[in-house]
Protein backbone atom coordinates (compact mmCIF):
# COMPACT_ATOMS: atom_id res chain seq x y z
CA UNK A 1 0.00 0.00 0.00
CA UNK A 2 2.85 2.38 0.83
CA UNK A 3 4.40 1.77 -2.60
CA UNK A 4 1.09 2.51 -4.36
CA UNK A 5 0.69 5.74 -2.42
CA UNK A 6 4.17 6.87 -3.43
CA UNK A 7 3.47 6.20 -7.10
CA UNK A 8 0.22 8.18 -6.88
CA UNK A 9 2.01 11.15 -5.31
CA UNK A 10 4.80 11.14 -7.96
CA UNK A 11 2.23 11.01 -10.77
CA UNK A 12 0.31 13.92 -9.27
CA UNK A 13 3.48 16.02 -9.01
CA UNK A 14 4.37 15.33 -12.68
CA UNK A 15 0.88 16.31 -13.85
CA UNK A 16 1.03 19.51 -11.83
CA UNK A 17 4.43 20.47 -13.25
CA UNK A 18 3.25 19.83 -16.84
CA UNK A 19 0.12 21.94 -16.30
CA UNK A 20 2.17 24.84 -14.87
CA UNK A 21 4.55 24.83 -17.84
CA UNK A 22 1.70 24.76 -20.35
CA UNK A 23 -0.10 27.63 -18.60
CA UNK A 24 3.10 29.71 -18.59
CA UNK A 25 3.57 29.25 -22.36
CA UNK A 26 -0.05 30.17 -23.09
CA UNK A 27 0.09 33.36 -21.02
CA UNK A 28 3.22 34.70 -22.78
CA UNK A 29 2.59 37.56 -25.19
CA UNK A 30 2.83 36.46 -28.83
CA UNK A 31 5.63 37.98 -30.94
CA UNK A 32 4.67 40.96 -33.10
CA UNK A 33 3.72 39.97 -36.62
CA UNK A 34 6.29 40.60 -39.33
CA UNK A 35 5.36 43.28 -41.81
CA UNK A 36 6.03 42.74 -45.49
CA UNK A 37 7.08 46.33 -46.09
CA UNK A 38 10.31 46.35 -44.06
CA UNK A 39 12.76 43.94 -42.50
CA UNK A 40 14.15 44.43 -38.95
CA UNK A 41 16.38 47.48 -38.56
CA UNK A 42 20.10 47.05 -38.54
CA UNK A 43 22.66 48.65 -36.23
CA UNK A 44 22.13 52.04 -37.87
CA UNK A 45 18.48 52.00 -36.85
CA UNK A 46 17.15 52.37 -40.41
CA UNK A 47 14.61 49.89 -41.60
CA UNK A 48 15.92 47.53 -44.28
CA UNK A 49 13.82 47.26 -47.44
CA UNK A 50 11.58 44.27 -47.97
CA UNK A 51 12.91 41.38 -50.09
CA UNK A 52 12.47 42.04 -53.80
CA UNK A 53 10.66 39.50 -55.96
CA UNK A 54 13.85 39.28 -58.04
CA UNK A 55 16.08 38.65 -55.04
CA UNK A 56 18.33 35.55 -55.05
CA UNK A 57 16.66 32.33 -53.80
CA UNK A 58 16.74 31.77 -50.06
CA UNK A 59 15.20 29.45 -47.52
CA UNK A 60 12.01 31.52 -47.68
CA UNK A 61 11.98 31.62 -51.52
CA UNK A 62 13.09 28.21 -52.81
CA UNK A 63 15.24 28.02 -55.92
CA UNK A 64 13.53 27.15 -59.20
CA UNK A 65 13.56 23.47 -60.07
CA UNK A 66 16.27 22.45 -62.50
CA UNK A 67 15.34 18.79 -62.68
CA UNK A 68 15.44 17.42 -66.19
CA UNK A 69 12.14 16.93 -67.96
CA UNK A 70 11.09 13.31 -68.60
CA UNK A 71 12.31 12.12 -72.02
CA UNK A 72 9.89 12.20 -74.92
CA UNK A 73 8.22 8.86 -75.59
CA UNK A 74 9.01 7.90 -79.17
CA UNK A 75 8.11 4.95 -81.38
CA UNK A 76 11.07 2.85 -82.56
CA UNK A 77 11.15 0.01 -85.07
CA UNK A 78 13.29 -2.07 -82.70
CA UNK A 79 10.89 -1.87 -79.74
CA UNK A 80 9.26 -5.04 -78.42
CA UNK A 81 10.27 -8.71 -78.62
CA UNK A 82 9.85 -8.80 -82.41
CA UNK A 83 11.30 -5.37 -83.22
CA UNK A 84 14.13 -5.03 -85.74
CA UNK A 85 16.34 -2.20 -86.89
CA UNK A 86 15.22 -0.14 -89.85
CA UNK A 87 18.05 -0.64 -92.38
CA UNK A 88 17.41 2.63 -94.22
CA UNK A 89 17.31 4.54 -90.93
CA UNK A 90 20.58 2.90 -89.83
CA UNK A 91 22.32 4.00 -93.02
CA UNK A 92 20.97 7.53 -92.72
CA UNK A 93 21.96 7.58 -89.05
CA UNK A 94 25.52 6.63 -89.95
CA UNK A 95 25.57 9.53 -92.38
CA UNK A 96 24.46 11.92 -89.62
CA UNK A 97 27.12 10.55 -87.27
CA UNK A 98 29.86 10.81 -89.90
CA UNK A 99 28.99 14.31 -91.11
CA UNK A 100 27.94 15.89 -87.79
CA UNK A 101 28.75 13.93 -84.64
CA UNK A 102 32.17 12.50 -85.58
CA UNK A 103 33.75 15.96 -85.40
CA UNK A 104 33.56 15.80 -81.58
CA UNK A 105 32.46 12.33 -80.48
CA UNK A 106 34.33 9.04 -80.77
CA UNK A 107 32.81 5.67 -81.61
CA UNK A 108 35.79 3.68 -80.46
CA UNK A 109 34.07 0.35 -79.65
CA UNK A 110 32.68 -0.16 -83.15
CA UNK A 111 34.76 -1.66 -85.97
CA UNK A 112 34.33 -0.40 -89.50
CA UNK A 113 33.63 -3.95 -90.68
CA UNK A 114 30.54 -4.03 -88.44
CA UNK A 115 28.83 -1.69 -90.90
CA UNK A 116 28.48 -4.60 -93.32
CA UNK A 117 27.43 -7.31 -90.88
CA UNK A 118 23.97 -8.79 -90.68
CA UNK A 119 21.70 -6.98 -88.26
CA UNK A 120 23.37 -3.61 -88.84
CA UNK A 121 23.37 -1.04 -91.63
CA UNK A 122 24.37 -3.92 -93.95
CA UNK A 123 26.47 -1.89 -96.36
CA UNK A 124 28.03 -3.91 -99.17
CA UNK A 125 31.69 -4.94 -98.99
CA UNK A 126 32.58 -2.28 -101.55
CA UNK A 127 30.78 0.38 -99.55
CA UNK A 128 32.47 -0.67 -96.30
CA UNK A 129 35.90 -0.56 -97.96
CA UNK A 130 35.19 2.91 -99.36
CA UNK A 131 33.94 4.16 -95.99
CA UNK A 132 37.03 2.79 -94.24
CA UNK A 133 39.43 4.30 -96.78
CA UNK A 134 38.06 7.76 -95.99
CA UNK A 135 39.44 7.54 -92.43
CA UNK A 136 43.05 7.92 -91.37
CA UNK A 137 44.53 5.87 -88.53
CA UNK A 138 48.04 5.75 -86.99
CA UNK A 139 50.43 3.73 -89.12
CA UNK A 140 52.85 1.08 -87.92
CA UNK A 141 56.49 2.09 -87.49
CA UNK A 142 58.34 2.46 -90.77
CA UNK A 143 61.45 0.54 -91.78
CA UNK A 144 63.50 2.84 -89.56
CA UNK A 145 61.23 2.19 -86.58
CA UNK A 146 59.88 5.74 -86.61
CA UNK A 147 56.26 6.58 -85.88
CA UNK A 148 56.47 10.30 -86.77
CA UNK A 149 57.56 12.16 -89.87
CA UNK A 150 60.23 14.83 -90.21
CA UNK A 151 57.83 17.44 -88.80
CA UNK A 152 57.04 15.36 -85.74
CA UNK A 153 53.58 14.45 -86.95
CA UNK A 154 52.37 10.85 -86.43
CA UNK A 155 52.56 8.62 -89.46
CA UNK A 156 49.06 7.88 -90.76
CA UNK A 157 47.54 5.43 -93.22
CA UNK A 158 44.14 4.79 -94.76
CA UNK A 159 41.93 2.68 -92.54
CA UNK A 160 40.71 -0.78 -93.52
CA UNK A 161 37.48 -2.57 -92.52
CA UNK A 162 39.46 -4.31 -89.76
CA UNK A 163 40.13 -1.00 -88.00
CA UNK A 164 37.88 0.66 -85.44
CA UNK A 165 36.37 4.10 -85.88
CA UNK A 166 39.18 6.57 -85.13
CA UNK A 167 38.65 9.23 -82.46
CA UNK A 168 38.52 12.87 -83.59
CA UNK A 169 41.41 13.77 -81.26
CA UNK A 170 44.47 11.75 -80.21
CA UNK A 171 43.90 11.97 -76.43
CA UNK A 172 41.83 13.57 -73.67
CA UNK A 173 44.09 16.61 -73.29
CA UNK A 174 43.85 17.42 -76.98
CA UNK A 175 40.08 16.98 -76.83
CA UNK A 176 39.65 19.32 -73.87
CA UNK A 177 41.96 21.90 -75.46
CA UNK A 178 39.80 21.94 -78.59
CA UNK A 179 36.48 21.84 -76.70
CA UNK A 180 37.12 24.66 -74.19
CA UNK A 181 37.69 22.19 -71.39
CA UNK A 182 34.69 19.96 -72.14
CA UNK A 183 35.07 16.24 -72.83
CA UNK A 184 32.45 14.94 -75.29
CA UNK A 185 31.44 11.38 -74.36
CA UNK A 186 32.19 8.38 -76.53
CA UNK A 187 28.96 7.45 -78.32
CA UNK A 188 29.58 3.70 -78.58
CA UNK A 189 27.47 2.90 -75.52
CA UNK A 190 25.75 6.23 -74.90
CA UNK A 191 22.25 4.81 -75.43
CA UNK A 192 22.77 2.00 -72.91
CA UNK A 193 24.55 4.23 -70.38
CA UNK A 194 21.83 6.86 -70.01
CA UNK A 195 18.57 6.45 -68.15
CA UNK A 196 15.79 6.69 -70.68
CA UNK A 197 18.10 5.20 -73.35
CA UNK A 198 17.12 6.10 -76.91
CA UNK A 199 14.27 8.39 -75.77
CA UNK A 200 16.71 10.39 -73.64
CA UNK A 201 19.27 10.83 -76.42
CA UNK A 202 16.54 11.84 -78.87
CA UNK A 203 15.15 14.36 -76.37
CA UNK A 204 18.59 15.92 -75.85
CA UNK A 205 19.16 16.27 -79.60
CA UNK A 206 15.76 17.89 -80.17
CA UNK A 207 15.60 19.87 -76.91
CA UNK A 208 17.60 22.90 -78.02
CA UNK A 209 16.19 26.15 -79.32
CA UNK A 210 14.06 27.07 -76.30
CA UNK A 211 14.64 30.22 -74.28
CA UNK A 212 15.54 29.62 -70.63
CA UNK A 213 13.11 30.92 -67.98
CA UNK A 214 13.84 34.32 -66.55
CA UNK A 215 14.86 32.82 -63.19
CA UNK A 216 17.49 30.51 -64.75
CA UNK A 217 20.82 32.09 -65.59
CA UNK A 218 23.13 30.23 -67.95
CA UNK A 219 26.82 30.00 -67.16
CA UNK A 220 29.21 31.33 -69.83
CA UNK A 221 29.56 28.91 -72.73
CA UNK A 222 26.54 26.81 -71.68
CA UNK A 223 23.39 26.09 -73.66
CA UNK A 224 19.84 25.65 -72.36
CA UNK A 225 18.27 22.20 -72.71
CA UNK A 226 15.39 21.25 -70.37
CA UNK A 227 16.04 17.52 -70.83
CA UNK A 228 19.58 17.76 -69.46
CA UNK A 229 20.29 17.76 -65.69
CA UNK A 230 20.38 21.35 -64.39
CA UNK A 231 19.22 22.45 -67.87
CA UNK A 232 22.74 23.54 -68.89
CA UNK A 233 24.85 21.63 -71.39
CA UNK A 234 28.19 22.53 -72.96
CA UNK A 235 27.27 20.99 -76.32
CA UNK A 236 25.78 23.49 -78.76
CA UNK A 237 22.80 22.40 -80.87
CA UNK A 238 24.36 19.68 -83.06
CA UNK A 239 21.52 19.31 -85.57
CA UNK A 240 19.84 21.90 -87.74
CA UNK A 241 17.41 21.77 -90.60
CA UNK A 242 19.41 20.38 -93.52
CA UNK A 243 22.46 19.30 -91.49
CA UNK A 244 22.81 16.43 -93.95
CA UNK A 245 21.39 15.72 -97.40
CA UNK A 246 19.85 12.26 -97.62
CA UNK A 247 20.42 10.48 -100.91
CA UNK A 248 17.07 8.66 -100.65
CA UNK A 249 15.12 11.91 -100.53
CA UNK A 250 14.02 11.61 -96.89
CA UNK A 251 13.16 15.05 -95.41
CA UNK A 252 16.17 16.24 -93.44
CA UNK A 253 14.36 17.85 -90.52
CA UNK A 254 15.94 18.02 -87.08
CA UNK A 255 13.49 15.40 -85.80
CA UNK A 256 14.26 13.02 -88.68
CA UNK A 257 18.03 13.45 -88.31
CA UNK A 258 17.77 12.84 -84.56
CA UNK A 259 15.60 9.75 -85.08
CA UNK A 260 18.05 8.28 -87.58
CA UNK A 261 21.22 8.93 -85.61
CA UNK A 262 19.65 7.58 -82.41
CA UNK A 263 18.68 4.40 -84.30
CA UNK A 264 22.30 4.10 -85.45
CA UNK A 265 23.67 4.70 -81.94
CA UNK A 266 21.25 2.12 -80.51
CA UNK A 267 22.64 -0.42 -82.96
CA UNK A 268 26.21 0.63 -82.03
CA UNK A 269 25.41 -0.08 -78.37
CA UNK A 270 23.62 -3.36 -79.08
CA UNK A 271 24.67 -4.71 -82.51
CA UNK A 272 23.48 -8.26 -81.76
CA UNK A 273 19.96 -7.29 -80.69
CA UNK A 274 18.19 -8.97 -83.62
CA UNK A 275 20.23 -12.14 -83.18
CA UNK A 276 19.44 -12.18 -79.47
CA UNK A 277 15.72 -11.79 -80.16
CA UNK A 278 15.78 -14.60 -82.74
CA UNK A 279 17.57 -16.86 -80.29
CA UNK A 280 15.08 -16.01 -77.56
CA UNK A 281 12.16 -16.76 -79.88
CA UNK A 282 13.70 -20.11 -80.87
CA UNK A 283 14.30 -21.02 -77.23
CA UNK A 284 10.72 -20.16 -76.29
CA UNK A 285 9.36 -22.18 -79.25
CA UNK A 286 11.51 -25.14 -78.22
CA UNK A 287 10.38 -24.96 -74.60
CA UNK A 288 6.71 -24.79 -75.62
CA UNK A 289 7.13 -27.76 -77.98
CA UNK A 290 9.06 -29.72 -75.39
CA UNK A 291 6.40 -29.03 -72.77
CA UNK A 292 3.69 -30.23 -75.16
CA UNK A 293 5.71 -33.39 -75.89
CA UNK A 294 6.09 -34.12 -72.19
CA UNK A 295 2.38 -33.67 -71.65
CA UNK A 296 1.51 -36.05 -74.50
CA UNK A 297 3.98 -38.60 -73.14
CA UNK A 298 2.36 -38.31 -69.75
CA UNK A 299 -1.08 -38.83 -71.24
CA UNK A 300 0.10 -41.83 -73.23
CA UNK A 301 2.30 -43.65 -70.71
CA UNK A 302 1.54 -42.58 -67.15
CA UNK A 303 -1.98 -41.19 -67.00
CA UNK A 304 -4.23 -43.59 -65.04
CA UNK A 305 -1.35 -45.70 -63.76
CA UNK A 306 0.44 -43.59 -61.19
CA UNK A 307 -2.35 -44.03 -58.59
CA UNK A 308 -2.65 -47.82 -58.76
CA UNK A 309 -2.46 -49.31 -55.26
CA UNK A 310 -0.11 -52.00 -53.96
CA UNK A 311 -0.71 -55.63 -55.01
CA UNK A 312 -3.65 -57.15 -53.17
CA UNK A 313 -4.90 -53.75 -51.99
CA UNK A 314 -8.66 -53.35 -52.30
CA UNK A 315 -9.32 -57.10 -52.79
CA UNK A 316 -11.92 -58.83 -50.66
Buried (B, 14 or more C-beta within 10 A) or exposed (E): EEEEEEEEEEEEEEEEEEEEEEEEEEEEEEEEEEEEEEEEEEEEEEEEEEEEEEEEEEEEEEEEEEEBEEBEEBEBBBEEEEEEBBBBBBBBBBBBBBEBBBEBBBBEBBBBBBBBBEBBBBBEEEBBBEBBEEBEBEEEEEEEEEEEEEEEEEEEEEBBBEBBBBBBBEEEEEBBEBBEEBEBBBBBBBBEEBEBBBBBBBBBBBBBEEEBEEEBEEEEEBBBBBBBEEBBBBBEBBBBEEBBEBEEEBEBBBBBBBBBBBBBBBBBBBBBBBEEBBEEEEEEEEEEEEEEEEEEEEEEEEEEEEEEEEEEEEEE
